[in-house]
Amino acid sequence: MAVSRTRPWQLSRRDFLKRATLSGAGLVLASSLPNFPTGVCRGDGKVSKVVIVTDEGASSGSTIVADVVQVMMDRGIMELTDEATVGAAWRSLFPGITSASRIGIKINCINRHLSSHPAVAYAIAEGLARMQVEGSDFPRNNVIIWDRYNYEITNAGYTRYTGSDPNTIRCFGTNQSGYGPDYDAGFTVLGNTYFPSSILTKHNDYLINLGLMKNHTISGMTMSLKNHYGSINNPAGLHGHNNCDPEIAELNQRIRDQLGNPQVVSVCDAIFGISSGGPMGYPQFVFNGILLSKDPVALDYQGKLILEDQGCQTTGMATYIATAAGSPYNLGTDDPHEMEVRHIVNPATMVPEDVESDLKPGQSRLGPAYPNPFNARTVIPYRIGGQSPIPIEIEVFNVRGQRVLTLFRGLREPGDYRIEWNGQDKRGAALPSGIYLCRLSTSGYETSMKIALLR
């Protein structure tokens, strides 16, 4: 179980509302990696940051709420880059960018029932248009949203670009007239030759990978790394007999090394997801989330945990994640101790009722656990008020009032924290499905909430 702390609340209610409206401020829960020695991971002294933004207002039934998604994307990219504005956040990802540079957003549209949603792709594009490059807003026409085929893009709800308006974001498939595979840039994967899309090789200076949260009956799951199967001319040839391992890792390595590593960030559209029978079919669960990372392996690892929480039974097949992290591919990290995971909860729709004043000394608050109900693990946010450290205890009880586990006992300074529970008791045995009570207590004060465990 990991405990993480963020900076204490320091906003007035008016400031909070302003930030929630303009920049999507929400409850930020950032991992501090307490057991990891700083400066030695991955050989470069850095951890891989993964930002997970969830907002209960991101969807209404089967409809995506575009305004909420825009706030989620804006807040997520600022958290990923630690920049104060949306334009500066995106600008920081593109070294050497000019007003003539082109940025591609690789989407996933093979499943018409669950594709990278237009609202998510255009939220990225609108953020890019807020970058200041050479004294002006970055041209929208220099952004290309793309995938394999025009008909797949249209079926996914996108409007194919056919005009010449310089203020319009472009969108089309590799089979668009004048594009197609780049037969001058072929590369081999396990002895077979594949040709990347010319959109990737000739019309993108930088790439944003916008994948989906789906399981896959061959590779275990589809998210960021496997999204590049849509970047080449014959993805069927890479569905081998070993869960696409090492095909996925080798394809991503070829794109990185032979095409000059144009990919700057990976994003996962996790508003809806598929946990069984994928990658085709209708959505099966609502997560209302977006994941962002510069490390595609770390992003896929965190996405795998979310799929497991949704009851997915195929994630164990996704051995390509570990392969991609290891030599000779070295595409990122699959070690959770080398990741800094930041959760942003309800940036567009939740404003705490009592933000105006700090909690009184000795008081505390439990935030809503997420996910709840849960299967593999749940995250429990909590806040400590006052001006000095106080002793606290966080315990879990069953419906008979029996304590099954003490999650934390000790001193805590004022601030915001999170703690994880994996559904096990104090002996490490898996607990049965049911309702459990999580209680946070201090001297003379306690607060509690219910959590549902589903096996």
N, C-alpha and C positions, 0 to 999 in steps of 0.2 A: 504494500500500500504506500502511495507517495503523497507527501504533504507539500503543498506549494503555497507561496505567499506572494501577494502583490502589494503595491503601495496602498496606504490607507486612503479612505474616502476623504477628499478635501474640497469638494464642490458644494456651493450653495445650491438650493433647488433651482433657482433661476439659471445658474450656469449649467447645471446638469441638463435642464430642458433644452437650453440653447445648443449644447453639444450633441444631445440626442437627436435634435432636428437637423443640425448642419453637418455633423460628422459621424453620427451613428454611435455615440458613446454608449457602452453597455458594461455589464459586469465582466471585467477582464480577470482571468484566472491563469496565472503564468507559472510554469514549472521552474523551480529553482535548482533542480538536480542536486539535492543535498549530499548524495553519496558519490558524486562524480568529481574527480580531480580536475580543476580548471586547467586548460591549456595543453592537454595531452591527447584529446580524442581526435581521431581521424588524421592525426599527424599534422594538423594545421592550427591547432589551438582553438577551434571553433566547434560549436554544436550546431546541429541542423534544427532550425526553428520550423515548427508546424503550427499554423493558426487554424483553429476550428471555430467557425462562426455559426451559431444556431439562433434562429428567431422563429417563435411560434406563429408569427404573422406572415411568414414567407409564402404560405400557400393557404388557399381556401377551397376545400374539396380538392378537385383536380386542377384548379387554376393557380398559376403562379402570380404572386402579387409583386409586380415589377418594381414599385417604389421601395418596398421593403428590401428586395434583393439588391437594389442599388446601394442602400445604406449598408447592408451586410458586406458587399464587395468593397465599398470605400473604407469601411472600418477595418476590414480584414487586411487590406494592402497596407494601410498605415501601421497596423500592429506588426505586420511581417517585416517592414522596413524601418520601423521606429521613426517615421517621418510625421510631421505635424499636419500636413495637408495632402489631399489626394493626388494632386498634380506632382508634388515633390516626391511622393512615395513611388509612383510609377516611373518618374524620371530617373530615380536612383537605380533602377534595374537595367538601364540601357546606356552603358558607357559608350561614348563616341557618337551618340545619336545626332542626326541632323534633320532639318526640315524635309529632306528628300528621302530619309530612311523609311523602310516599310516594315510593318509589324504584322505577323500572321497569328491568328488564333485558330489552332487546330481543334475542331470539334469532333464529336462522335455521333453520327446519325444513322448507323446501320439498323437500329431498331426504331421504327417510326413511333412506337408507343412510349419509348423512353430514350430520348436523345438529349444531347447537351441543349438545355433550354435556351431559346432566343433571349429571354430576359437576363439570363446569367452571362451569355456571350456579349450582349450589348451593354451590360453593366461594366464589363471590362473595357469595352471599346469607348464608352463615354468617359471612363476614368483616364484612358490614354489621351483623349481629346482635351483634357484639362492640363496636360503637361505643357510647360513653357519651354519651347525649343527655338533657339535663335531669336528670342524676343517675341514669339507669337505662339498661339495655341497650336498643338500638333495637328496636322491636317487629317480630318476624318477619312479622306479618300486614301490615305496611306495605310489604313488598317484593312486587312483582308481576313474575313472569317471563312474558313474553308474546310472541306472534307473530300471524300472520294468522288461522289456523283451529284450532279445537279438535282436529280429526282429525289435523292435521299434528303438533301438539304431542304427542298420544297416540302416534302412530306413531314419534316420535323418542324415546320412552321416558319421557316426563314423566307425572306423575300430575296430572290436571286437578283443580283446587281447586273444590269445591262446598259446603264446609262453612262454619263460622263460628268455628273455633278461633282465638283471638287469638295463639297461639304457632306458627301454621303459615304458611309462605311460600305465597303465592297463585300460581297458574299457570293461565292460560287464554288463549284466542285473542280476537281482536277480535270474532269472531262469537258470543262468549258472550252469553247473554241479559242485556239491560240495558246493553250496550256498543255495538259497531258503529262505523261511520264517523261522524265529527263533521261534519255537514253545515252547521254554523255557522262552521267554521274552514277553509273551502276556500281554496286558493291556486292560482295559475297557474304552469305550467312550460312554456315555449315556446308560450304561447298557449292551452294546454288546462288545464282545471280539475281538481284532484285533492283528495280529502278524506282527511285523516289519521285514524288510529285515535283514537277517543275515549279509549282507554287512555292514549295519549300526551298528548292535550290536556287531559283533565279528571281523570285519575287518576294522573298522574305529576307530581311537583314537580321531580324530577331523573331523569336517564336515563343508564343504562350501556349502551353498544352492544357486544353480544357477537356478533361475526361469525365467519366460518370462513375457512380457507385453501383456496380452490378456484379453478381457472381457469374462464373463461366464454367460450363460443364466439362471443359477440357483443361483450361489453365487455372481453374479455381476461382479467379476473379478478374474483372476488367476495371482499370482505374486510370492511372497515369502512364505507366510504362507500356502497357499493352495498347494504349490508344494509338501508338505509332504504327500498328498494323495497318491503319488507314492512311499512312503516309507513303506506302509503296504500292507497286502495281499488282502484286500477287500475294496477298496476305494468306490465302489458303495454303500456300506452300510452306508456311511457317507453323502450321498446326501439327506438330510432330506427335510422337507416341509417348512423350515423357512430360506431359503437361506444359508443353511449350517452353521447356527448360533444357538447354540454355537459349533457345531461339529469341525470346523476348529480350534477355540481357544483351545478346550479341547484336540484335538489331539496333537497340538504343546506343550501344557503343559505336557502331558504324556511323549512325547519324551524328553522334557527338564528335567523333574523331575525324571523319572524312568530310563532313559538311561544315566544319568550323564551329561546332557547339553553339548553334544559334538559339537554343532554348534557354530562356532566362528564368522562367517560373512555371510551376505546375499548379493547376487549379482543378479541384474536383467538385462538380455539380452534384451535390448530395441532397437536393431538395426532396426527391423521391429516390427509391432504390429497388433493386431486385435481389432477393436473397436465395432463390432456388430456381433452377431451370433456365437461368440466363445464358447468354446475353439477350436473347429475344424474349418477347412477352410483355405483359403489362406491369406497371409498377406494383410492388407488393407491400411496401412500407413507406411511411413518411418520416424523414429525418429533419427536414427543414434546415439543412446545413450547407455550408461551403467550406472546403479545406483549401489552404494555400501553403506552398512551400517552394523554396528554391531547390530542394532535394527531392527528386521524384521517388526515390526508394523510401525515404522517411514518410512521405505522404502516403504511399501505398501501404506501408506498414500500419500507420494509424487508421487508414481506411479499412484495413483488414480487421482491426479490432472492433470497429463499428459494425461491420457485417456480422462478425461473431455475436455481438450483442443482439443483433436482429435474428439470431438463430440460424445463420448460414452454416451449412455442413460441408462446404467445398473449399473453405479457405486453406485447409491443410494441404491441398493440392498446389497452392501457389508458392512452390519452392523457388520459383524464379526470383522472388524478392531477395532471398538470401544469396542466390547466385549473383544477382546484379550488384549486391553490396560487396562481394568478395573479388579477389583477384581472378582473372586479369581485367575485369570490367570496371570495378571501382566507381560505380555510378552514384553512390550515396551510402547511407548507413541504415542498417536494419536493427541496430542496437538501441533500445529505448533509453539507455543511460547516456547516449550521445544525442539525444533529442531534447529540445526545449519546446514543450507543447503549451500553447496559449489558447485558452477557451474564452470566447466572447459570447455572452448569453443575452439574447433579446436586445440588440443595440437599437432597433427601430421601434419596438413596441412596449418595452417594459421600463417604467420609471418607478423606482421604489417610493412607497407611500411616505416614508419618513426620512428622505434624503436631507431635508432641510437642517436637521440637527443630528449631531453624532449620538450614538448610543451612550447611555449613562455608564459610568464606571461599574464594572462587574457584569454588565449586560452583554448579551451576544445574540446572534441571529443565524439560523440555518437557512440557506438558500434552497431553491428547488433542486433536488437531485436529478441528474440526467445521465443516461436515459432512465426513465421510470415509467413503466416496469423495465427491468433489465434482466439479462441472461448471464453474461460473462463478468461484467464489472459495471459499477456506477460511480459517478463523481458527485461528491457531496460538498458544495460550497458552504463556507461559513464566515462570519464576520465577528471580530472582537472589538468592543467599544472601550472608551476610556483613554487615559493618558499614560498608563504604565502597564507592565506585564502582569497578568493574573493567571492563577491556576485554573485549568479547564479539564474536562473529561468528556470524551465522545464515545458513547456506547451504543450497541445494537441489542435489542430485545425481541424475542418472539412474541406471538399473540398471547401466550400464557404468562407473560411478564418476566420470563427467565432471561437473564443476560447471556447472550451467546458469544459476544466478542467486545473487547475494548479496543476501539480504533486508535485512540490517542489519550494519553494522560500526561500532563506536564504544564509548563508555563508557556503562555503565548502573549506576545506584544500586540497592541492594537493594530488592526489591519484586516485584510481580506485573505482568505486561505481556501484551499480545497484539499479533500482527502478522498482516496479511492477505496472502495470495498468490492471484493471479488466474490461475495456470496458464500464465504467459508466461515466456519466458527473458529474459536481460539486454538483448536488443535489442527486446523488446516483441512478439516473435513467439509465437503460440500453440503450445504444446507438444503432442505427441500423447498419446493415452491411454496409461496405464501406471502403474507403481509408481515413486515418487520417494522419496528419502531426504532428510529435513530434519535438519540437524545444527547444534547449538548448541555452540560451543566457547569456552573461556576458557584462560588460561595453565595448562597442565598438566591440564585436565579437559575432557571433552566428553560430550554425550549426543545421541541421535538417535532418530528414529521414522520409520515408513513412512507415506506418503500416497498414496492412489490417485486418479488423475485420469481421469475418464470423459468423453469427448467425445460 
